[in-house]
Amino acid sequence: MHVEFTVSDQDGLHALSITLLRNATDTLLNVQPAVMDKTVFPFHHHLTLSGVSGVQTLQLFIRAENHASFVSTQEVTFYAQP
């Protein structure tokens, strides 16, 4: 699986967290990349899923915060199958 996106803020990012869940309980990815003071941050990650025997629901949660404590969140639900 390929996860790629870009986060930007003209005043500078303070924090970023990325979580990928399988079937709402199994954490496949949980990272907090170093984004302090960056105005643009590209995220690019490859992940190989194991144990996929049928259709599985995946949820990607992205939370970004800037220096003014403004928080933006995004949730994307998609499906994986063998």
Secondary structure, 3 states (H helix, E strand, C coil): CEEEEEEECCCCEEEEEEEEEECCCEEEEEECCCCCCCCEEEEEEECCCCCCCCCEEEEEEEEEEECCCCEEEEEEEEEECC
